[in-house]
């Protein structure tokens, strides 16, 4: 499918504040999380993969606040969560005209003096602190910060966003941050009626905006649900956005001025597992072409090295990655190209730090 087609669906991206007009299905959860932000300055927000945690915070929750009451600091662990935290604070300080800080708590206080806006620290995919080459010193420094953060009066809140299967790792650090489990919020996968409602509302809104034509949105929603439900990976919100994006691209390949969605078009689509497999194959073929002649099969073999026997993500040490690079005769630039595609295009690797 063509990369020149500009789909209105998120595919593998999270909803942002500006996507509010197309964000449906989580009104109750948004309201409850919003109320919780007035009860505490630290929230552990968790749920299964594909439940839309990041979208709920960055779009749903963010839009409950006017911009003057929401200073979002988005933080991923990357190489070190403490470095990333301080970097995010200093970036915000620079935008506000302030000087960089060497301490995150001092930096947050300085940021408030410059902006008079509450800061919301969003630690997305927080489980990476425990599963990607875990570092005890890094973990200890972070939870010590968290307790200092809670003990210091300031207009700032922290939300730890993580997959629920890793939440037990937090128990090891409750001694450093005793309030860690005081306020938790869990979201679950949506049921059939809610998923179909999201599809119907989204297609109706896009039709009103003349971004596509949707014939019988409710019937289309029912067909999409059946496609999601029959797949091995299930009807998650992530899978829904992937399916809608692929459906749009299929509709856009017709000769009509606007992509036209119909129940028959939805019924004729593959299920989500096959659609993602097709996408993966297309992108790996493009990567092979970028690497040049004689590299057939190299990207998929390199990608396989990051997957364990249990089909979970595996982190490679530098020596192992260099050995693979030598085996497949990749330059440093070619290796980085492959890793960049795996993380940012395919989203299969959340991080490949070594």
VEXGU-863324 format. One line per field, with one value per residue (C-alpha): residue number from 1; chain; x, y, z. Coordinates in Angstrom, 1 decimal. Example, Ala and Ser with C-alpha at 12.3 -4.5 7.8 and 13.67 -1.06 7.14 Angstrom:
# residues 2
i <- 1/2
ch <- A/A
east <- 12.3/13.7
north <- -4.5/-1.1
up <- 7.8/7.1
END
This chain:
# residues 354
i <- 1/2/3/4/5/6/7/8/9/10/11/12/13/14/15/16/17/18/19/20/21/22/23/24/25/26/27/28/29/30/31/32/33/34/35/36/37/38/39/40/41/42/43/44/45/46/47/48/49/50/51/52/53/54/55/56/57/58/59/60/61/62/63/64/65/66/67/68/69/70/71/72/73/74/75/76/77/78/79/80/81/82/83/84/85/86/87/88/89/90/91/92/93/94/95/96/97/98/99/100/101/102/103/104/105/106/107/108/109/110/111/112/113/114/115/116/117/118/119/120/121/122/123/124/125/126/127/128/129/130/131/132/133/134/135/136/137/138/139/140/141/142/143/144/145/146/147/148/149/150/151/152/153/154/155/156/157/158/159/160/161/162/163/164/165/166/167/168/169/170/171/172/173/174/175/176/177/178/179/180/181/182/183/184/185/186/187/188/189/190/191/192/193/194/195/196/197/198/199/200/201/202/203/204/205/206/207/208/209/210/211/212/213/214/215/216/217/218/219/220/221/222/223/224/225/226/227/228/229/230/231/232/233/234/235/236/237/238/239/240/241/242/243/244/245/246/247/248/249/250/251/252/253/254/255/256/257/258/259/260/261/262/263/264/265/266/267/268/269/270/271/272/273/274/275/276/277/278/279/280/281/282/283/284/285/286/287/288/289/290/291/292/293/294/295/296/297/298/299/300/301/302/303/304/305/306/307/308/309/310/311/312/313/314/315/316/317/318/319/320/321/322/323/324/325/326/327/328/329/330/331/332/333/334/335/336/337/338/339/340/341/342/343/344/345/346/347/348/349/350/351/352/353/354
ch <- A/A/A/A/A/A/A/A/A/A/A/A/A/A/A/A/A/A/A/A/A/A/A/A/A/A/A/A/A/A/A/A/A/A/A/A/A/A/A/A/A/A/A/A/A/A/A/A/A/A/A/A/A/A/A/A/A/A/A/A/A/A/A/A/A/A/A/A/A/A/A/A/A/A/A/A/A/A/A/A/A/A/A/A/A/A/A/A/A/A/A/A/A/A/A/A/A/A/A/A/A/A/A/A/A/A/A/A/A/A/A/A/A/A/A/A/A/A/A/A/A/A/A/A/A/A/A/A/A/A/A/A/A/A/A/A/A/A/A/A/A/A/A/A/A/A/A/A/A/A/A/A/A/A/A/A/A/A/A/A/A/A/A/A/A/A/A/A/A/A/A/A/A/A/A/A/A/A/A/A/A/A/A/A/A/A/A/A/A/A/A/A/A/A/A/A/A/A/A/A/A/A/A/A/A/A/A/A/A/A/A/A/A/A/A/A/A/A/A/A/A/A/A/A/A/A/A/A/A/A/A/A/A/A/A/A/A/A/A/A/A/A/A/A/A/A/A/A/A/A/A/A/A/A/A/A/A/A/A/A/A/A/A/A/A/A/A/A/A/A/A/A/A/A/A/A/A/A/A/A/A/A/A/A/A/A/A/A/A/A/A/A/A/A/A/A/A/A/A/A/A/A/A/A/A/A/A/A/A/A/A/A/A/A/A/A/A/A/A/A/A/A/A/A/A/A/A/A/A/A/A/A/A/A/A/A/A/A/A/A/A/A/A/A/A/A/A/A/A/A/A/A/A/A
east <- 0.0/1.3/3.2/1.8/-1.7/-2.3/-4.5/-6.6/-6.2/-3.4/-2.1/0.7/0.7/-1.0/-3.7/-2.5/-4.3/-5.0/-6.8/-9.7/-12.3/-11.6/-11.0/-14.0/-14.9/-13.1/-15.2/-15.7/-12.1/-11.0/-13.4/-12.2/-8.5/-9.2/-10.8/-7.9/-5.4/-7.1/-6.7/-3.0/0.2/1.3/-0.8/0.2/-1.9/-1.8/-3.5/-2.8/-1.0/-3.3/-5.7/-4.8/-3.1/-0.9/-3.8/-6.0/-3.4/-2.1/-5.4/-8.3/-6.8/-4.9/-8.1/-9.8/-7.5/-7.2/-3.7/-2.8/-3.4/-1.5/2.3/3.0/6.5/6.6/9.3/10.6/13.4/15.8/19.3/18.6/15.2/16.9/18.8/15.6/13.6/16.1/16.4/12.6/12.5/15.4/13.8/10.7/12.7/14.5/11.2/10.1/13.3/14.8/18.3/18.9/18.9/21.1/18.4/14.9/13.1/14.8/14.1/10.4/10.2/12.0/9.7/6.6/8.1/8.5/5.1/2.7/1.3/1.0/3.5/2.3/5.2/4.1/6.4/5.3/6.1/7.4/8.0/11.1/12.8/12.6/12.8/15.4/18.8/17.6/20.0/19.6/21.5/19.3/16.1/17.2/18.0/14.6/12.5/14.5/13.6/10.0/9.9/11.6/9.0/6.2/7.8/8.4/5.4/5.0/2.3/3.3/2.0/3.6/1.7/3.5/2.0/2.8/1.7/-0.1/2.0/5.0/3.4/4.7/8.2/7.1/6.8/10.6/10.7/7.9/10.4/11.8/8.5/5.8/3.0/3.6/0.5/-1.8/-3.5/-3.7/-6.0/-6.5/-8.1/-9.2/-9.9/-13.2/-16.1/-17.8/-20.4/-17.8/-15.5/-18.3/-19.3/-15.8/-15.8/-19.3/-18.5/-15.1/-16.4/-19.4/-17.1/-14.7/-17.6/-18.8/-15.3/-15.3/-12.2/-13.9/-17.4/-18.9/-21.9/-23.8/-21.2/-22.9/-22.8/-19.1/-18.4/-20.0/-17.8/-14.7/-15.5/-15.8/-12.4/-10.8/-12.5/-11.4/-7.7/-5.3/-4.2/-7.8/-9.8/-7.5/-7.6/-4.2/-5.4/-8.5/-6.4/-4.2/-7.2/-8.9/-5.6/-5.3/-9.0/-8.5/-5.5/-7.4/-10.4/-8.0/-6.6/-9.9/-10.4/-13.0/-12.2/-12.8/-12.0/-15.4/-16.0/-18.7/-19.6/-18.5/-15.1/-14.6/-15.9/-13.4/-10.4/-8.0/-8.0/-5.6/-2.9/-2.6/-2.8/0.1/2.1/1.6/2.7/5.8/6.7/6.3/8.5/11.2/11.3/11.8/14.6/16.3/16.2/17.8/20.5/21.2/22.0/22.9/21.1/17.9/16.6/19.1/16.5/14.2/17.1/18.4/14.9/14.6/17.6/15.6/12.8/13.1/11.8/8.8/8.1/8.9/11.3/15.0/17.7/21.0/24.3/26.7/29.0/26.1/24.9/28.4/28.7/25.4/26.6/29.8/28.0/25.7/28.5/26.6/28.2/27.5/25.1/23.3/22.9/21.5/19.1/17.8/17.4/15.7/13.1/12.5/11.8/10.2/8.5/7.6/7.3/8.3/11.2/10.2/13.9/17.1/19.6/22.7
north <- 0.0/3.5/5.6/8.7/8.1/10.3/8.2/10.0/7.0/6.7/3.2/2.7/6.3/7.5/10.2/13.6/16.7/17.9/14.6/15.3/15.4/11.8/10.4/8.2/5.5/6.4/9.1/7.4/6.5/10.0/11.5/9.2/9.8/13.5/13.4/11.4/14.1/16.3/13.7/13.0/14.1/10.5/8.0/4.5/4.1/0.6/-1.8/-4.5/-3.8/-2.3/-0.7/2.9/4.1/6.7/8.0/8.3/10.5/12.5/13.2/12.3/13.6/16.5/17.9/18.0/20.8/24.2/24.7/27.1/24.3/21.5/21.6/18.1/16.6/13.4/11.0/7.7/5.8/5.7/5.1/6.3/7.5/10.1/11.6/11.6/13.2/16.0/16.5/16.9/19.4/21.5/21.5/22.9/25.4/26.5/27.1/29.2/31.3/29.7/28.4/24.6/22.9/20.1/18.7/17.6/18.9/22.3/22.3/21.7/24.5/26.8/25.8/26.7/30.1/30.8/29.4/29.3/26.2/22.8/20.3/16.7/14.3/11.4/8.5/6.4/2.7/2.8/-0.9/-0.3/0.6/-3.0/-5.1/-3.3/-4.0/-3.1/-1.0/-1.0/2.3/3.9/2.5/3.6/7.1/7.4/6.2/8.5/11.4/10.3/10.5/13.9/14.9/13.9/15.5/18.9/21.2/22.1/22.3/19.2/15.7/12.4/9.6/6.3/4.7/1.0/-2.5/-4.3/-7.5/-5.6/-3.8/-6.2/-4.8/-1.7/-3.5/-3.7/0.1/0.9/1.4/4.4/5.8/4.7/6.4/4.5/2.3/4.8/5.8/3.4/3.4/0.4/0.3/-2.8/-3.7/-2.4/-4.8/-5.2/-2.5/0.1/-0.8/-0.7/2.7/4.0/2.9/4.4/7.7/8.0/7.3/9.6/12.4/11.9/11.8/15.1/16.5/15.2/13.2/10.0/8.6/6.1/4.1/2.5/3.2/0.8/-2.1/-1.3/-1.3/-4.7/-6.1/-4.6/-6.1/-9.5/-9.2/-8.1/-10.8/-13.6/-12.7/-14.3/-10.9/-9.8/-6.6/-4.1/-0.4/-0.7/-3.4/-1.3/1.7/-0.6/-2.1/1.3/2.6/-0.4/-0.2/3.5/2.7/0.0/2.4/5.2/3.0/3.3/5.9/7.8/11.3/10.3/6.9/5.2/2.9/0.2/-2.9/-5.0/-3.4/-4.1/-7.7/-8.3/-7.3/-9.8/-10.1/-8.0/-10.6/-11.1/-7.3/-6.7/-9.5/-8.0/-4.6/-6.1/-7.9/-4.8/-2.7/-5.4/-5.6/-1.8/-2.1/-4.8/-2.5/0.3/-2.0/-3.0/-6.2/-9.4/-8.4/-10.5/-11.8/-9.8/-7.5/-10.3/-12.3/-9.3/-8.6/-12.2/-11.7/-9.3/-11.9/-14.6/-18.2/-17.1/-14.4/-11.5/-8.7/-9.5/-6.9/-7.5/-6.6/-4.5/-7.5/-9.6/-6.8/-6.2/-9.9/-9.8/-6.7/-8.5/-11.6/-9.8/-7.4/-4.2/-0.9/1.2/3.3/0.3/-1.2/2.1/2.2/-1.3/-0.4/2.9/1.1/-1.6/1.0/4.0/2.5/-1.0/-0.2/-3.7/-2.6/0.0/0.6/-0.9/0.8/-1.3
up <- 0.0/-0.9/1.6/-0.2/1.2/4.3/6.6/9.3/11.6/14.2/13.1/15.7/17.1/20.2/20.2/21.2/22.5/19.0/18.2/20.6/17.8/16.9/20.4/21.5/23.9/27.1/28.6/31.9/32.4/31.5/34.0/36.7/36.1/36.0/39.4/40.7/39.8/42.4/45.1/44.7/43.1/42.2/40.2/39.0/35.8/34.4/32.0/29.5/26.2/23.6/26.0/24.9/28.1/26.4/24.3/27.4/29.2/26.3/24.6/26.9/30.2/28.6/27.1/30.5/31.3/29.5/28.1/30.9/33.4/31.7/31.3/29.9/30.4/28.5/29.7/28.3/30.0/26.9/28.3/31.8/33.2/35.5/32.6/30.5/33.4/33.9/30.1/29.8/32.6/31.2/27.7/29.3/31.2/28.0/26.3/29.3/29.2/32.3/33.0/33.1/36.4/37.7/40.0/38.9/42.0/41.8/38.1/38.6/41.1/38.7/35.9/37.9/38.7/35.0/33.8/36.7/35.1/36.9/35.5/34.7/34.5/32.2/32.6/29.6/29.2/32.7/32.8/30.7/33.9/35.0/31.8/29.6/31.1/34.6/36.6/40.4/40.8/38.2/39.9/43.3/42.2/40.5/43.4/45.7/43.4/43.5/47.3/47.3/44.7/47.0/50.1/48.4/48.1/44.4/41.8/39.9/39.5/38.3/36.4/36.0/32.9/32.6/31.5/34.3/34.1/35.4/38.3/40.8/40.3/42.1/45.4/45.7/45.9/48.2/51.0/49.2/48.0/50.6/48.7/45.5/45.8/47.4/44.2/41.3/38.3/35.9/32.5/30.7/27.1/25.7/24.9/21.6/22.0/22.9/20.0/17.6/19.0/18.5/14.9/14.2/15.8/14.1/10.6/11.1/12.2/9.3/6.9/8.2/7.7/4.1/4.8/3.6/2.7/5.1/4.0/6.9/9.7/12.1/9.7/9.0/12.7/13.1/10.3/11.8/15.2/13.6/12.0/15.2/17.3/15.1/15.3/17.8/19.1/19.9/19.6/21.3/20.5/18.9/16.6/15.8/14.7/12.6/10.9/10.2/8.7/6.4/5.5/4.6/2.4/0.6/0.0/-1.1/-3.9/-5.8/-8.5/-6.5/-5.2/-1.6/0.0/0.4/3.3/2.9/4.9/1.9/1.8/5.6/5.2/2.4/4.5/6.1/9.9/11.9/12.3/8.5/7.9/10.2/8.7/5.3/6.6/8.2/5.0/3.0/5.3/5.5/1.7/1.5/4.0/2.0/-1.1/1.0/2.1/-1.5/-3.5/-1.7/1.5/1.0/4.3/6.4/8.0/9.1/10.5/12.4/13.7/14.9/17.1/19.3/19.9/22.6/22.3/24.2/21.5/23.8/23.3/24.0/24.6/23.0/24.5/22.4/21.7/20.4/18.2/16.8/16.1/14.1/12.3/11.3/10.3/7.9/6.8/7.8/8.1/11.3/9.2/7.9/11.4/12.6/9.7/10.5/14.2/13.4/11.1/13.8/16.5/14.7/11.6/12.7/16.4/17.2/19.3/21.9/22.5/21.3/23.7/24.2
END
